[in-house]
Amino acid sequence: MQPFYNEQQTMLATTVREFATEKLAPRAELVDDKAEFPIDQFRGLAELGLTGMTIPEEYGGSGGEYRDFMVVLEEVAAACGSTSTVLITHVSLGSQTIRHGGSEEQLKRWLPSLASGEKIAAFALTEPGTGSDALALETSLTRDGDDYVLNGSKLFITNGAEADIFSVFTNHDKSAGHRGVTAVVIEKGTPGFTINPQHGKMGMKGCATAELVFDNCRIPVSNRLGEEGEGYKLALKILDSSRIMIAAQCLGLAKGALDAALSYSKQRVTFGKVIATRQAIQFMLADMAVELDAARLLTWRAAALYDEGLAHGKESAMAKLYASEAAGRIASKALQIHGGVGYFKPSAVERIYRDQRVTEIYEGTSEIQRLVISRSLIGDL
Ligand SMILES: Cc1cc2nc3c(=O)[nH]c(=O)nc-3n(C[C@H](O)[C@H](O)[C@H](O)COP(=O)(O)OP(=O)(O)OC[C@H]3O[C@@H](n4cnc5c(N)ncnc54)[C@H](O)[C@@H]3O)c2cc1C
């Protein structure tokens, strides 16, 4: 527990840690091995009210701030990386896009079933031709009376193969730059909407990644989030805040690796002594703990700025950049401390090492975070 948690956050961390230890950690290896979507684990999180966190109670959510959700994610990710990716995508990407982009009628229509965990959310921005450059979206949105018609495809969509409600970013006017991007909600089962599961990921294998294909997919205009042309701003706003939750996920992955390394170093005997007595091992553990705390403080600052309604774009990029790369270094050291055992399944560090890697890629690569930070420092040239 962290000394800066308030009483409620300490209780929350204890509850989630107990759940994670009992229900998530024992199944993490299976989720990874079989690339199995952790649906029972998701339902368990829902029973605890965690699928509705940060969503206001009037829309069926359990409320709470980003700092509270950060506390939750660290505990979930320490036990099972895939489950934490599913939860982040559901809450801070999919549901929050509707919360921030939707009208009162839309919030009432979609948020309660998402907050309760009855339905699962996804967020679809990336396309085969564009990830970092979100302005180059090709998925077209054409008005036809009271409907829109969508054509195009989305790639690498987390929760995609299991989700019910998709926030999808489209282009209604390619000549209009960022004013051409419009967000809509598409429900599973809509004619012309096909979901193709994607296989072969290196890590985070349980998070049901999918390609989404829209072939003359018709939706009512009432499924549009905000006005035409407001989608780009909405996507950036959601990514700015959700990155803080990826940083929180990295804290959990790093904590899982550090805990495993600590425990192993106190058991493994070489040359007549446990390896925790060796300074080479002790210094690795010390460096891992320092990096984890530094990442946690950067993440806490970004979450606090968000909760206070203050500018947080640079700070959330800093938290995501540092926490993801620190988690990589920590996972690598943890694996080194395990020696050969760490290189083989079913060691937790082998899984964490693979799970961590994508945190430097999704929701903006490390290079894109550096771009956001440096632009904020330098300003327009
Ligand atoms: C497991 C997984 C889950 C994902 N989940 C989702 C999801 O749920 N929803 C969603 O919409 N997307 C999702 N993504 C997509 C993810 O956000 C993108 O892969 C990511 O933004 C990078 O885009 P890209 O793959 O097209 O790489 P590219 O944009 O093609 O980048 C390739 C390389 O070039 C670098 N680069 C690009 N532009 C610049 C620049 N201007 N300056 C310097 N370097 C640059 C990048 O950093 C990278 O190293 C997921 C991806 C993965 C792997």
The ligand as an SDF file (V2000), in Angstrom:
LIG
                    3D

 53 58  0  0  0  0  0  0  0  0999 V2000
   -2.1430   -5.5590  -28.8510 C   0  0  0  0  0  0  0  0  0  0  0  0
   -2.6150   -4.2670  -29.4230 C   0  0  0  0  0  0  0  0  0  0  0  0
   -3.8410   -3.7490  -29.0260 C   0  0  0  0  0  0  0  0  0  0  0  0
   -4.3170   -2.5640  -29.5850 C   0  0  0  0  0  0  0  0  0  0  0  0
   -5.5580   -2.0910  -29.2300 N   0  0  0  0  0  0  0  0  0  0  0  0
   -6.0970   -1.0500  -29.9080 C   0  0  0  0  0  0  0  0  0  0  0  0
   -7.4580   -0.6390  -29.6830 C   0  0  0  0  0  0  0  0  0  0  0  0
   -8.1680   -1.1890  -28.8310 O   0  0  0  0  0  0  0  0  0  0  0  0
   -7.9600    0.3800  -30.4320 N   0  0  0  0  0  0  0  0  0  0  0  0
   -7.2140    1.0400  -31.3790 C   0  0  0  0  0  0  0  0  0  0  0  0
   -7.7350    1.9350  -32.0140 O   0  0  0  0  0  0  0  0  0  0  0  0
   -5.9270    0.6820  -31.6080 N   0  0  0  0  0  0  0  0  0  0  0  0
   -5.3500   -0.3460  -30.9040 C   0  0  0  0  0  0  0  0  0  0  0  0
   -4.0490   -0.7230  -31.1460 N   0  0  0  0  0  0  0  0  0  0  0  0
   -3.2750   -0.0080  -32.1430 C   0  0  0  0  0  0  0  0  0  0  0  0
   -2.1500    0.8370  -31.5680 C   0  0  0  0  0  0  0  0  0  0  0  0
   -2.6520    1.9540  -30.9000 O   0  0  0  0  0  0  0  0  0  0  0  0
   -1.2120    1.1840  -32.7250 C   0  0  0  0  0  0  0  0  0  0  0  0
   -0.5640   -0.0170  -33.1340 O   0  0  0  0  0  0  0  0  0  0  0  0
   -0.2010    2.2510  -32.3510 C   0  0  0  0  0  0  0  0  0  0  0  0
   -0.8210    3.4960  -32.1530 O   0  0  0  0  0  0  0  0  0  0  0  0
    0.9070    2.3930  -33.4090 C   0  0  0  0  0  0  0  0  0  0  0  0
    0.3460    2.5170  -34.6750 O   0  0  0  0  0  0  0  0  0  0  0  0
    0.8870    1.6050  -35.8750 P   0  0  0  0  0  0  0  0  0  0  0  0
    0.8990    0.2020  -35.3930 O   0  0  0  0  0  0  0  0  0  0  0  0
    0.1240    1.9290  -37.0820 O   0  0  0  0  0  0  0  0  0  0  0  0
    2.3900    2.0540  -36.0490 O   0  0  0  0  0  0  0  0  0  0  0  0
    2.8660    3.2470  -37.0190 P   0  0  0  0  0  0  0  0  0  0  0  0
    2.0930    4.4690  -36.7440 O   0  0  0  0  0  0  0  0  0  0  0  0
    2.9310    2.7460  -38.4080 O   0  0  0  0  0  0  0  0  0  0  0  0
    4.3580    3.4570  -36.4800 O   0  0  0  0  0  0  0  0  0  0  0  0
    5.4400    2.6200  -36.8480 C   0  0  0  0  0  0  0  0  0  0  0  0
    6.7000    3.1380  -36.1380 C   0  0  0  0  0  0  0  0  0  0  0  0
    6.9810    4.4720  -36.5620 O   0  0  0  0  0  0  0  0  0  0  0  0
    7.0260    5.3420  -35.4320 C   0  0  0  0  0  0  0  0  0  0  0  0
    6.4810    6.6350  -35.8290 N   0  0  0  0  0  0  0  0  0  0  0  0
    5.2850    6.8730  -36.4470 C   0  0  0  0  0  0  0  0  0  0  0  0
    5.1190    8.1730  -36.6510 N   0  0  0  0  0  0  0  0  0  0  0  0
    6.2190    8.7890  -36.1390 C   0  0  0  0  0  0  0  0  0  0  0  0
    6.6390   10.1550  -36.0250 C   0  0  0  0  0  0  0  0  0  0  0  0
    5.8800   11.1560  -36.4860 N   0  0  0  0  0  0  0  0  0  0  0  0
    7.8270   10.4030  -35.4310 N   0  0  0  0  0  0  0  0  0  0  0  0
    8.5880    9.3920  -34.9490 C   0  0  0  0  0  0  0  0  0  0  0  0
    8.2450    8.0940  -35.0210 N   0  0  0  0  0  0  0  0  0  0  0  0
    7.0840    7.7960  -35.6050 C   0  0  0  0  0  0  0  0  0  0  0  0
    6.1850    4.6440  -34.3720 C   0  0  0  0  0  0  0  0  0  0  0  0
    6.5370    5.0840  -33.0730 O   0  0  0  0  0  0  0  0  0  0  0  0
    6.5480    3.1840  -34.6290 C   0  0  0  0  0  0  0  0  0  0  0  0
    7.7880    2.9180  -34.0170 O   0  0  0  0  0  0  0  0  0  0  0  0
   -3.5280   -1.8750  -30.5510 C   0  0  0  0  0  0  0  0  0  0  0  0
   -2.2800   -2.3780  -30.9080 C   0  0  0  0  0  0  0  0  0  0  0  0
   -1.8130   -3.5500  -30.3720 C   0  0  0  0  0  0  0  0  0  0  0  0
   -0.4800   -4.0770  -30.8130 C   0  0  0  0  0  0  0  0  0  0  0  0
  1  2  1  0
  2  3  1  0
  2 52  2  0
  3  4  2  0
  4  5  1  0
  4 50  1  0
  5  6  2  0
  6  7  1  0
  6 13  1  0
  7  8  2  0
  7  9  1  0
  9 10  1  0
 10 11  2  0
 10 12  1  0
 12 13  2  0
 13 14  1  0
 14 15  1  0
 14 50  1  0
 15 16  1  0
 16 17  1  0
 16 18  1  0
 18 19  1  0
 18 20  1  0
 20 21  1  0
 20 22  1  0
 22 23  1  0
 23 24  1  0
 24 25  2  0
 24 26  1  0
 24 27  1  0
 27 28  1  0
 28 29  2  0
 28 30  1  0
 28 31  1  0
 31 32  1  0
 32 33  1  0
 33 34  1  0
 33 48  1  0
 34 35  1  0
 35 36  1  0
 35 46  1  0
 36 37  1  0
 36 45  1  0
 37 38  2  0
 38 39  1  0
 39 40  1  0
 39 45  2  0
 40 41  1  0
 40 42  2  0
 42 43  1  0
 43 44  2  0
 44 45  1  0
 46 47  1  0
 46 48  1  0
 48 49  1  0
 50 51  2  0
 51 52  1  0
 52 53  1  0
M  END
$$$$
